[in-house]
Amino acid sequence: MTPPSPMPSQGRRRPGSARGSGDGSGRSGAGAGAGRSGRRTRVAPGASPSGPRLPNPRLTGLGSGLFCAVAMFLLGCLDQLLFGASPAVYGVLFLPVCVLTALWVRGGDVLSAPVVLPIAFAVGLLPVAEGGGGLFGRLMGLVTGLATQAGWLYGGTLLAAAIVIVRRVRWVRGRQRRG
C-alpha cells in the first residue's frame, strides 16, 4: 500500500481515470508519458518526451520590455568589445531579439512587443553610438545612431509586428471558439 499523497483531496486523481492519464486514452500506468515518480505527464502528439526542449517563457508586457532592453544593452556592449561598435552588427543582432520578444510575450500582452522594441533599440545603442565628450556629445551620438540605423529599427519592429498580428488573431479566434 502506498502512503497517501501530500496533495489536498481536490488535487488527487484516481488511478485509471481518463483525466489522470494525461494522454486522453483512459489508460493509466507508467507508459511513455510517465515521469520518474510514476505520474503521467502530457506529451504533445509527435513530440519526444525525453527530447531537448526550447525555452518557452511567457513574459508580461513589462517583462518583455525589460528582457529586450537588457538583451539589447548587453548585445550593444558585446558589439562594442568585439566589433568596435559596428552599427550593422548591432542591427543584425536586433532582429533575433525582436523575434524572441514577439514570440515570448503572453497572449494578452502581445500588442506591447512592437512598442517596447524601439525603446530597447535606443537603450542598446548607448554603448554603440559614437559620441564626443560629455552628456551632450553622447546624446548627439545616440540621435545620429537612431537616424542612420532607422532601417534596422523599422525592419525589426515590422517583423515583430507581423508576428504579433498573427499571434493576436490566433489568440482571439481561440477565445471565440472556447467562449
Backbone as JSON Lines, residues from 0, in Angstrom:
{"i":0,"aa":"M","n":[0.84,-1.16,0.0],"ca":[0.0,0.0,0.0],"c":[0.9,1.24,0.0]}
{"i":1,"aa":"T","n":[0.55,2.21,-0.83],"ca":[1.36,3.42,-0.92],"c":[0.86,4.45,0.08]}
{"i":2,"aa":"P","n":[1.77,5.25,0.61],"ca":[1.35,6.29,1.55],"c":[0.49,7.33,0.85]}
{"i":3,"aa":"P","n":[-0.38,8.0,1.58],"ca":[-1.26,8.99,0.95],"c":[-0.44,10.15,0.39]}
{"i":4,"aa":"S","n":[-0.95,10.72,-0.65],"ca":[-0.29,11.83,-1.32],"c":[-0.37,13.09,-0.47]}
{"i":5,"aa":"P","n":[0.68,13.93,-0.49],"ca":[0.63,15.16,0.27],"c":[-0.26,16.22,-0.36]}
{"i":6,"aa":"M","n":[-0.83,15.94,-1.52],"ca":[-1.7,16.91,-2.19],"c":[-3.05,16.97,-1.48]}
{"i":7,"aa":"P","n":[-3.71,18.1,-1.5],"ca":[-5.05,18.18,-0.93],"c":[-6.01,17.29,-1.71]}
{"i":8,"aa":"S","n":[-7.11,16.97,-1.1],"ca":[-8.03,15.99,-1.68],"c":[-8.55,16.41,-3.04]}
{"i":9,"aa":"Q","n":[-8.78,17.68,-3.29],"ca":[-9.29,18.08,-4.59],"c":[-8.24,17.93,-5.68]}
{"i":10,"aa":"G","n":[-6.96,17.81,-5.31],"ca":[-5.9,17.68,-6.29],"c":[-5.55,16.25,-6.62]}
{"i":11,"aa":"R","n":[-6.04,15.29,-5.83],"ca":[-5.72,13.88,-6.09],"c":[-6.52,13.36,-7.27]}
{"i":12,"aa":"R","n":[-5.89,12.47,-7.99],"ca":[-6.57,11.85,-9.12],"c":[-6.66,10.36,-8.86]}
{"i":13,"aa":"R","n":[-7.76,9.81,-9.3],"ca":[-7.96,8.38,-9.13],"c":[-7.21,7.63,-10.21]}
{"i":14,"aa":"P","n":[-6.52,6.55,-9.86],"ca":[-5.84,5.75,-10.88],"c":[-6.85,5.2,-11.87]}
{"i":15,"aa":"G","n":[-6.48,5.25,-13.14],"ca":[-7.33,4.69,-14.18],"c":[-8.32,5.68,-14.74]}
{"i":16,"aa":"S","n":[-8.43,6.87,-14.18],"ca":[-9.39,7.83,-14.72],"c":[-8.79,8.48,-15.95]}
{"i":17,"aa":"A","n":[-9.62,8.87,-16.89],"ca":[-9.15,9.47,-18.13],"c":[-8.47,10.8,-17.86]}
{"i":18,"aa":"R","n":[-8.93,11.52,-16.87],"ca":[-8.35,12.81,-16.56],"c":[-6.94,12.67,-16.0]}
{"i":19,"aa":"G","n":[-6.69,11.62,-15.26],"ca":[-5.39,11.44,-14.64],"c":[-4.35,10.82,-15.54]}
{"i":20,"aa":"S","n":[-4.74,10.28,-16.7],"ca":[-3.77,9.59,-17.52],"c":[-2.9,10.53,-18.33]}
{"i":21,"aa":"G","n":[-3.41,11.69,-18.7],"ca":[-2.59,12.65,-19.42],"c":[-2.6,12.49,-20.92]}
{"i":22,"aa":"D","n":[-2.95,11.29,-21.44],"ca":[-2.94,11.13,-22.88],"c":[-4.34,11.05,-23.47]}
{"i":23,"aa":"G","n":[-5.35,11.14,-22.64],"ca":[-6.72,11.15,-23.11],"c":[-7.25,9.79,-23.49]}
{"i":24,"aa":"S","n":[-6.49,8.73,-23.28],"ca":[-6.93,7.41,-23.7],"c":[-7.67,6.67,-22.6]}
{"i":25,"aa":"G","n":[-7.61,7.16,-21.37],"ca":[-8.27,6.48,-20.28],"c":[-7.42,5.41,-19.64]}
{"i":26,"aa":"R","n":[-6.21,5.2,-20.18],"ca":[-5.32,4.2,-19.61],"c":[-4.49,4.82,-18.51]}
{"i":27,"aa":"S","n":[-4.08,4.02,-17.56],"ca":[-3.19,4.51,-16.51],"c":[-1.97,3.63,-16.46]}
{"i":28,"aa":"G","n":[-1.0,4.06,-15.66],"ca":[0.21,3.27,-15.53],"c":[1.4,4.07,-16.0]}
{"i":29,"aa":"A","n":[2.56,3.45,-15.93],"ca":[3.79,4.13,-16.3],"c":[4.11,3.86,-17.75]}
{"i":30,"aa":"G","n":[3.51,4.62,-18.64],"ca":[3.75,4.45,-20.06],"c":[4.76,5.46,-20.56]}
{"i":31,"aa":"A","n":[4.6,5.87,-21.83],"ca":[5.55,6.76,-22.47],"c":[5.59,8.13,-21.83]}
{"i":32,"aa":"G","n":[4.48,8.57,-21.21],"ca":[4.45,9.91,-20.63],"c":[4.71,9.92,-19.15]}
{"i":33,"aa":"A","n":[5.1,8.81,-18.55],"ca":[5.28,8.76,-17.1],"c":[6.66,9.3,-16.74]}
{"i":34,"aa":"G","n":[6.69,10.05,-15.67],"ca":[7.95,10.59,-15.19],"c":[8.58,9.64,-14.2]}
{"i":35,"aa":"R","n":[9.62,10.1,-13.48],"ca":[10.3,9.25,-12.5],"c":[9.4,8.88,-11.34]}
{"i":36,"aa":"S","n":[8.47,9.76,-11.01],"ca":[7.61,9.48,-9.86],"c":[6.45,8.56,-10.23]}
{"i":37,"aa":"G","n":[6.36,8.18,-11.48],"ca":[5.27,7.32,-11.9],"c":[4.05,8.1,-12.33]}
{"i":38,"aa":"R","n":[4.06,9.42,-12.13],"ca":[2.93,10.25,-12.55],"c":[3.05,10.52,-14.04]}
{"i":39,"aa":"R","n":[1.95,10.55,-14.7],"ca":[1.95,10.77,-16.13],"c":[2.02,12.26,-16.44]}
{"i":40,"aa":"T","n":[2.71,12.57,-17.5],"ca":[2.8,13.94,-17.95],"c":[2.24,14.03,-19.35]}
{"i":41,"aa":"R","n":[1.77,15.21,-19.7],"ca":[1.21,15.4,-21.04],"c":[2.35,15.59,-22.03]}
{"i":42,"aa":"V","n":[2.26,14.88,-23.14],"ca":[3.25,14.99,-24.2],"c":[2.5,15.34,-25.47]}
{"i":43,"aa":"A","n":[2.97,16.35,-26.18],"ca":[2.33,16.76,-27.42],"c":[2.42,15.63,-28.43]}
{"i":44,"aa":"P","n":[1.4,15.48,-29.29],"ca":[1.45,14.43,-30.3],"c":[2.66,14.62,-31.21]}
{"i":45,"aa":"G","n":[3.4,13.56,-31.41],"ca":[4.58,13.59,-32.28],"c":[5.82,14.12,-31.6]}
{"i":46,"aa":"A","n":[5.73,14.5,-30.33],"ca":[6.91,15.03,-29.63],"c":[7.54,13.93,-28.79]}
{"i":47,"aa":"S","n":[8.83,14.01,-28.68],"ca":[9.55,13.05,-27.86],"c":[9.54,13.53,-26.42]}
{"i":48,"aa":"P","n":[9.1,12.69,-25.46],"ca":[9.04,13.16,-24.08],"c":[10.4,13.41,-23.47]}
{"i":49,"aa":"S","n":[11.46,12.8,-23.99],"ca":[12.78,12.98,-23.4],"c":[13.68,13.86,-24.26]}
{"i":50,"aa":"G","n":[13.16,14.41,-25.35],"ca":[13.97,15.23,-26.25],"c":[14.26,16.6,-25.65]}
{"i":51,"aa":"P","n":[15.22,17.31,-26.23],"ca":[15.55,18.64,-25.71],"c":[14.41,19.62,-25.97]}
{"i":52,"aa":"R","n":[14.19,20.48,-25.0],"ca":[13.12,21.46,-25.12],"c":[13.71,22.85,-25.3]}
{"i":53,"aa":"L","n":[13.09,23.62,-26.15],"ca":[13.48,25.01,-26.3],"c":[12.76,25.82,-25.22]}
{"i":54,"aa":"P","n":[13.35,26.9,-24.76],"ca":[12.68,27.69,-23.75],"c":[11.41,28.31,-24.32]}
{"i":55,"aa":"N","n":[10.37,28.35,-23.55],"ca":[9.1,28.91,-23.98],"c":[8.52,29.77,-22.85]}
{"i":56,"aa":"P","n":[9.25,30.82,-22.46],"ca":[8.72,31.65,-21.38],"c":[7.54,32.47,-21.86]}
{"i":57,"aa":"R","n":[6.72,32.89,-20.94],"ca":[5.61,33.79,-21.24],"c":[5.83,35.05,-20.43]}
{"i":58,"aa":"L","n":[6.28,36.1,-21.1],"ca":[6.6,37.35,-20.44],"c":[5.41,38.29,-20.44]}
{"i":59,"aa":"T","n":[5.28,39.07,-19.4],"ca":[4.28,40.12,-19.38],"c":[4.76,41.26,-20.27]}
{"i":60,"aa":"G","n":[3.94,42.28,-20.43],"ca":[4.36,43.43,-21.23],"c":[5.59,44.09,-20.64]}
{"i":61,"aa":"L","n":[5.61,44.29,-19.32],"ca":[6.77,44.87,-18.65],"c":[7.98,43.94,-18.74]}
{"i":62,"aa":"G","n":[7.75,42.65,-18.55],"ca":[8.83,41.67,-18.63],"c":[9.45,41.61,-20.01]}
{"i":63,"aa":"S","n":[8.62,41.73,-21.05],"ca":[9.18,41.72,-22.4],"c":[9.98,42.99,-22.66]}
{"i":64,"aa":"G","n":[9.54,44.11,-22.11],"ca":[10.31,45.34,-22.25],"c":[11.64,45.25,-21.55]}
{"i":65,"aa":"L","n":[11.64,44.7,-20.34],"ca":[12.9,44.53,-19.61],"c":[13.82,43.54,-20.3]}
{"i":66,"aa":"F","n":[13.24,42.45,-20.79],"ca":[14.04,41.45,-21.5],"c":[14.75,42.06,-22.69]}
{"i":67,"aa":"C","n":[14.0,42.72,-23.56],"ca":[14.64,43.21,-24.78],"c":[15.55,44.4,-24.49]}
{"i":68,"aa":"A","n":[15.25,45.23,-23.49],"ca":[16.15,46.35,-23.17],"c":[17.49,45.83,-22.62]}
{"i":69,"aa":"V","n":[17.42,44.87,-21.71],"ca":[18.66,44.3,-21.15],"c":[19.43,43.53,-22.22]}
{"i":70,"aa":"A","n":[18.71,42.76,-23.03],"ca":[19.37,42.0,-24.09],"c":[20.06,42.93,-25.09]}
{"i":71,"aa":"M","n":[19.39,44.0,-25.48],"ca":[19.99,44.91,-26.44],"c":[21.16,45.68,-25.84]}
{"i":72,"aa":"F","n":[21.07,46.04,-24.57],"ca":[22.2,46.73,-23.94],"c":[23.41,45.8,-23.87]}
{"i":73,"aa":"L","n":[23.18,44.54,-23.48],"ca":[24.29,43.59,-23.42],"c":[24.87,43.3,-24.8]}
{"i":74,"aa":"L","n":[24.0,43.2,-25.8],"ca":[24.48,42.99,-27.17],"c":[25.21,44.22,-27.69]}
{"i":75,"aa":"G","n":[24.77,45.41,-27.29],"ca":[25.49,46.62,-27.65],"c":[26.88,46.66,-27.04]}
{"i":76,"aa":"C","n":[26.98,46.26,-25.76],"ca":[28.29,46.2,-25.11],"c":[29.17,45.15,-25.77]}
{"i":77,"aa":"L","n":[28.59,44.01,-26.13],"ca":[29.34,42.95,-26.81],"c":[29.81,43.43,-28.18]}
{"i":78,"aa":"D","n":[28.96,44.14,-28.89],"ca":[29.33,44.7,-30.18],"c":[30.48,45.71,-30.02]}
{"i":79,"aa":"Q","n":[30.42,46.51,-28.98],"ca":[31.49,47.48,-28.71],"c":[32.82,46.77,-28.46]}
{"i":80,"aa":"L","n":[32.78,45.68,-27.69],"ca":[34.01,44.97,-27.35],"c":[34.58,44.17,-28.51]}
{"i":81,"aa":"L","n":[33.72,43.45,-29.22],"ca":[34.22,42.53,-30.25],"c":[34.38,43.18,-31.62]}
{"i":82,"aa":"F","n":[33.48,44.07,-32.0],"ca":[33.48,44.59,-33.35],"c":[33.75,46.1,-33.43]}
{"i":83,"aa":"G","n":[34.09,46.71,-32.33],"ca":[34.39,48.13,-32.35],"c":[33.19,49.0,-32.63]}
{"i":84,"aa":"A","n":[32.05,48.66,-32.09],"ca":[30.79,49.43,-32.23],"c":[30.32,49.5,-33.68]}
{"i":85,"aa":"S","n":[30.2,48.35,-34.31],"ca":[29.7,48.29,-35.68],"c":[28.17,48.41,-35.68]}
{"i":86,"aa":"P","n":[27.62,49.46,-36.28],"ca":[26.17,49.62,-36.3],"c":[25.47,48.51,-37.09]}
{"i":87,"aa":"A","n":[26.12,47.99,-38.13],"ca":[25.49,46.92,-38.92],"c":[25.36,45.64,-38.09]}
{"i":88,"aa":"V","n":[26.39,45.31,-37.33],"ca":[26.32,44.12,-36.46],"c":[25.24,44.32,-35.41]}
{"i":89,"aa":"Y","n":[25.16,45.51,-34.86],"ca":[24.12,45.79,-33.86],"c":[22.73,45.64,-34.46]}
{"i":90,"aa":"G","n":[22.54,46.12,-35.69],"ca":[21.24,45.98,-36.36],"c":[20.88,44.53,-36.61]}
{"i":91,"aa":"V","n":[21.86,43.74,-37.02],"ca":[21.6,42.31,-37.26],"c":[21.26,41.61,-35.94]}
{"i":92,"aa":"L","n":[21.92,41.97,-34.86],"ca":[21.63,41.37,-33.56],"c":[20.26,41.8,-33.03]}
{"i":93,"aa":"F","n":[19.75,42.91,-33.51],"ca":[18.44,43.39,-33.08],"c":[17.31,42.5,-33.6]}
{"i":94,"aa":"L","n":[17.48,41.92,-34.77],"ca":[16.41,41.12,-35.38],"c":[16.02,39.89,-34.56]}
{"i":95,"aa":"P","n":[16.96,39.06,-34.08],"ca":[16.53,37.92,-33.26],"c":[15.89,38.34,-31.95]}
{"i":96,"aa":"V","n":[16.33,39.47,-31.39],"ca":[15.7,39.95,-30.16],"c":[14.25,40.34,-30.44]}
{"i":97,"aa":"C","n":[14.0,40.93,-31.6],"ca":[12.63,41.28,-31.99],"c":[11.75,40.04,-32.11]}
{"i":98,"aa":"V","n":[12.28,39.02,-32.76],"ca":[11.51,37.78,-32.95],"c":[11.24,37.11,-31.6]}
{"i":99,"aa":"L","n":[12.26,37.0,-30.76],"ca":[12.07,36.35,-29.46],"c":[11.1,37.13,-28.58]}
{"i":100,"aa":"T","n":[11.18,38.44,-28.6],"ca":[10.26,39.24,-27.8],"c":[8.83,39.04,-28.29]}
{"i":101,"aa":"A","n":[8.62,39.04,-29.6],"ca":[7.28,38.85,-30.14],"c":[6.74,37.45,-29.86]}
{"i":102,"aa":"L","n":[7.61,36.45,-29.8],"ca":[7.16,35.08,-29.55],"c":[6.97,34.79,-28.06]}
{"i":103,"aa":"W","n":[7.75,35.43,-27.2],"ca":[7.73,35.08,-25.78],"c":[6.76,35.91,-24.94]}
{"i":104,"aa":"V","n":[6.19,36.97,-25.47],"ca":[5.26,37.77,-24.69],"c":[3.93,37.02,-24.6]}
{"i":105,"aa":"R","n":[3.23,37.17,-23.47],"ca":[1.96,36.48,-23.27],"c":[0.92,36.92,-24.3]}
{"i":106,"aa":"G","n":[-0.07,36.07,-24.49],"ca":[-1.12,36.37,-25.47],"c":[-1.88,37.65,-25.16]}
{"i":107,"aa":"G","n":[-2.17,37.91,-23.9],"ca":[-2.9,39.11,-23.54],"c":[-2.08,40.37,-23.66]}
{"i":108,"aa":"D","n":[-0.76,40.27,-23.59],"ca":[0.13,41.43,-23.66],"c":[0.87,41.53,-24.98]}
{"i":109,"aa":"V","n":[0.44,40.77,-25.96],"ca":[1.21,40.64,-27.2],"c":[1.33,41.96,-27.94]}
{"i":110,"aa":"L","n":[0.4,42.87,-27.78],"ca":[0.46,44.14,-28.5],"c":[1.53,45.08,-27.95]}
{"i":111,"aa":"S","n":[2.1,44.75,-26.8],"ca":[3.14,45.62,-26.24],"c":[4.5,45.38,-26.88]}
{"i":112,"aa":"A","n":[4.69,44.26,-27.55],"ca":[6.01,43.93,-28.11],"c":[6.5,44.96,-29.13]}
{"i":113,"aa":"P","n":[5.69,45.36,-30.12],"ca":[6.2,46.36,-31.06],"c":[6.42,47.74,-30.44]}
{"i":114,"aa":"V","n":[5.86,47.97,-29.28],"ca":[6.03,49.26,-28.61],"c":[7.36,49.32,-27.87]}
{"i":115,"aa":"V","n":[7.73,48.24,-27.22],"ca":[8.95,48.26,-26.39],"c":[10.22,48.06,-27.21]}
{"i":116,"aa":"L","n":[10.11,47.53,-28.42],"ca":[11.31,47.26,-29.21],"c":[12.09,48.51,-29.61]}
{"i":117,"aa":"P","n":[11.44,49.58,-30.08],"ca":[12.24,50.79,-30.39],"c":[12.91,51.38,-29.15]}
{"i":118,"aa":"I","n":[12.28,51.27,-28.0],"ca":[12.89,51.76,-26.76],"c":[14.13,50.94,-26.45]}
{"i":119,"aa":"A","n":[14.02,49.62,-26.6],"ca":[15.16,48.74,-26.35],"c":[16.28,48.99,-27.36]}
{"i":120,"aa":"F","n":[15.92,49.29,-28.6],"ca":[16.93,49.6,-29.61],"c":[17.74,50.83,-29.19]}
{"i":121,"aa":"A","n":[17.04,51.85,-28.69],"ca":[17.71,53.07,-28.24],"c":[18.58,52.81,-27.01]}
{"i":122,"aa":"V","n":[18.1,52.0,-26.09],"ca":[18.88,51.68,-24.88],"c":[20.15,50.93,-25.27]}
{"i":123,"aa":"G","n":[20.03,49.98,-26.16],"ca":[21.19,49.21,-26.58],"c":[22.15,49.99,-27.46]}
{"i":124,"aa":"L","n":[21.66,51.06,-28.06],"ca":[22.5,51.88,-28.92],"c":[23.45,52.76,-28.12]}
{"i":125,"aa":"L","n":[23.2,52.92,-26.83],"ca":[24.06,53.78,-25.99],"c":[25.53,53.38,-26.03]}
{"i":126,"aa":"P","n":[25.88,52.09,-25.84],"ca":[27.31,51.76,-25.92],"c":[27.87,51.76,-27.35]}
{"i":127,"aa":"V","n":[27.01,51.66,-28.34],"ca":[27.46,51.58,-29.73],"c":[27.63,52.97,-30.35]}
{"i":128,"aa":"A","n":[26.79,53.91,-29.93],"ca":[26.77,55.24,-30.55],"c":[28.09,55.96,-30.31]}
{"i":129,"aa":"E","n":[28.57,56.58,-31.37],"ca":[29.78,57.39,-31.26],"c":[29.38,58.72,-30.64]}
{"i":130,"aa":"G","n":[30.11,59.12,-29.67],"ca":[29.81,60.39,-29.03],"c":[31.08,61.09,-28.6]}
{"i":131,"aa":"G","n":[31.0,62.41,-28.61],"ca":[32.13,63.19,-28.14],"c":[32.15,63.18,-26.62]}
{"i":132,"aa":"G","n":[32.76,64.17,-26.07],"ca":[32.85,64.24,-24.62],"c":[31.57,64.75,-23.99]}
{"i":133,"aa":"G","n":[31.26,64.22,-22.86],"ca":[30.14,64.71,-22.07],"c":[28.8,64.14,-22.47]}
{"i":134,"aa":"L","n":[27.8,64.58,-21.75],"ca":[26.44,64.1,-21.94],"c":[25.86,64.55,-23.29]}
{"i":135,"aa":"F","n":[26.11,65.82,-23.66],"ca":[25.58,66.32,-24.91],"c":[26.16,65.57,-26.11]}
{"i":136,"aa":"G","n":[27.43,65.28,-26.07],"ca":[28.06,64.52,-27.15],"c":[27.5,63.11,-27.26]}
{"i":137,"aa":"R","n":[27.27,62.47,-26.13],"ca":[26.69,61.13,-26.13],"c":[25.25,61.16,-26.66]}
{"i":138,"aa":"L","n":[24.49,62.19,-26.28],"ca":[23.11,62.34,-26.75],"c":[23.09,62.57,-28.27]}
{"i":139,"aa":"M","n":[23.98,63.36,-28.77],"ca":[24.05,63.59,-30.21],"c":[24.46,62.32,-30.96]}
{"i":140,"aa":"G","n":[25.36,61.55,-30.38],"ca":[25.73,60.27,-30.98],"c":[24.55,59.31,-31.02]}
{"i":141,"aa":"L","n":[23.73,59.33,-29.97],"ca":[22.54,58.47,-29.93],"c":[21.53,58.9,-30.99]}
{"i":142,"aa":"V","n":[21.28,60.18,-31.13],"ca":[20.35,60.67,-32.14],"c":[20.87,60.36,-33.55]}
{"i":143,"aa":"T","n":[22.15,60.53,-33.76],"ca":[22.74,60.19,-35.06],"c":[22.63,58.69,-35.34]}
{"i":144,"aa":"G","n":[22.9,57.89,-34.32],"ca":[22.77,56.44,-34.48],"c":[21.34,56.02,-34.8]}
{"i":145,"aa":"L","n":[20.38,56.63,-34.14],"ca":[18.97,56.32,-34.43],"c":[18.6,56.73,-35.85]}
{"i":146,"aa":"A","n":[19.13,57.85,-36.3],"ca":[18.82,58.31,-37.65],"c":[19.46,57.43,-38.72]}
{"i":147,"aa":"T","n":[20.7,57.04,-38.49],"ca":[21.39,56.25,-39.52],"c":[21.01,54.77,-39.5]}
{"i":148,"aa":"Q","n":[20.52,54.28,-38.38],"ca":[20.15,52.87,-38.26],"c":[18.63,52.66,-38.26]}
{"i":149,"aa":"A","n":[17.9,53.62,-38.81],"ca":[16.44,53.53,-38.82],"c":[15.94,52.32,-39.61]}
{"i":150,"aa":"G","n":[16.68,51.91,-40.62],"ca":[16.25,50.74,-41.4],"c":[16.19,49.48,-40.56]}
{"i":151,"aa":"W","n":[17.21,49.25,-39.73],"ca":[17.21,48.09,-38.83],"c":[16.09,48.22,-37.8]}
{"i":152,"aa":"L","n":[15.9,49.43,-37.29],"ca":[14.86,49.66,-36.28],"c":[13.48,49.4,-36.85]}
{"i":153,"aa":"Y","n":[13.2,49.95,-38.02],"ca":[11.89,49.73,-38.64],"c":[11.71,48.28,-39.08]}
{"i":154,"aa":"G","n":[12.75,47.69,-39.63],"ca":[12.65,46.3,-40.08],"c":[12.36,45.34,-38.94]}
{"i":155,"aa":"G","n":[13.1,45.49,-37.84],"ca":[12.87,44.62,-36.69],"c":[11.51,44.83,-36.05]}
{"i":156,"aa":"T","n":[11.09,46.1,-35.98],"ca":[9.79,46.39,-35.4],"c":[8.67,45.86,-36.28]}
{"i":157,"aa":"L","n":[8.81,45.99,-37.59],"ca":[7.79,45.45,-38.5],"c":[7.76,43.93,-38.47]}
{"i":158,"aa":"L","n":[8.91,43.3,-38.34],"ca":[8.96,41.84,-38.21],"c":[8.23,41.39,-36.96]}
{"i":159,"aa":"A","n":[8.5,42.07,-35.86],"ca":[7.8,41.74,-34.6],"c":[6.31,42.03,-34.72]}
{"i":160,"aa":"A","n":[5.94,43.13,-35.38],"ca":[4.52,43.46,-35.54],"c":[3.79,42.4,-36.36]}
{"i":161,"aa":"A","n":[4.44,41.87,-37.38],"ca":[3.81,40.81,-38.18],"c":[3.59,39.56,-37.34]}
{"i":162,"aa":"I","n":[4.58,39.18,-36.53],"ca":[4.43,38.02,-35.65],"c":[3.32,38.27,-34.63]}
{"i":163,"aa":"V","n":[3.28,39.47,-34.1],"ca":[2.29,39.83,-33.09],"c":[0.89,39.8,-33.68]}
{"i":164,"aa":"I","n":[0.71,40.28,-34.89],"ca":[-0.61,40.27,-35.51],"c":[-1.1,38.84,-35.72]}
{"i":165,"aa":"V","n":[-0.22,37.98,-36.19],"ca":[-0.6,36.57,-36.38],"c":[-0.96,35.93,-35.04]}
{"i":166,"aa":"R","n":[-0.15,36.17,-34.02],"ca":[-0.44,35.61,-32.69],"c":[-1.74,36.16,-32.12]}
{"i":167,"aa":"R","n":[-1.98,37.44,-32.3],"ca":[-3.19,38.06,-31.76],"c":[-4.44,37.51,-32.44]}
{"i":168,"aa":"V","n":[-4.38,37.35,-33.76],"ca":[-5.53,36.79,-34.49],"c":[-5.81,35.37,-34.01]}
{"i":169,"aa":"R","n":[-4.75,34.56,-33.86],"ca":[-4.95,33.19,-33.37],"c":[-5.49,33.19,-31.95]}
{"i":170,"aa":"W","n":[-5.02,34.11,-31.1],"ca":[-5.47,34.19,-29.7],"c":[-6.95,34.57,-29.64]}
{"i":171,"aa":"V","n":[-7.37,35.55,-30.46],"ca":[-8.77,35.99,-30.47],"c":[-9.66,34.88,-31.0]}
{"i":172,"aa":"R","n":[-9.24,34.21,-32.06],"ca":[-10.05,33.1,-32.6],"c":[-10.17,31.96,-31.59]}
{"i":173,"aa":"G","n":[-9.1,31.67,-30.88],"ca":[-9.16,30.62,-29.85],"c":[-10.12,30.98,-28.72]}
{"i":174,"aa":"R","n":[-10.14,32.24,-28.33],"ca":[-11.07,32.69,-27.28],"c":[-12.51,32.63,-27.78]}
{"i":175,"aa":"Q","n":[-12.74,32.95,-29.04],"ca":[-14.11,32.89,-29.58],"c":[-14.61,31.46,-29.66]}
{"i":176,"aa":"R","n":[-13.73,30.52,-29.99],"ca":[-14.13,29.11,-30.05],"c":[-14.46,28.57,-28.67]}
{"i":177,"aa":"R","n":[-13.69,28.97,-27.66],"ca":[-13.93,28.48,-26.31],"c":[-15.13,29.12,-25.65]}
{"i":178,"aa":"G","n":[-15.39,30.37,-25.98],"ca":[-16.45,31.08,-25.24],"c":[-17.49,31.57,-26.08]}
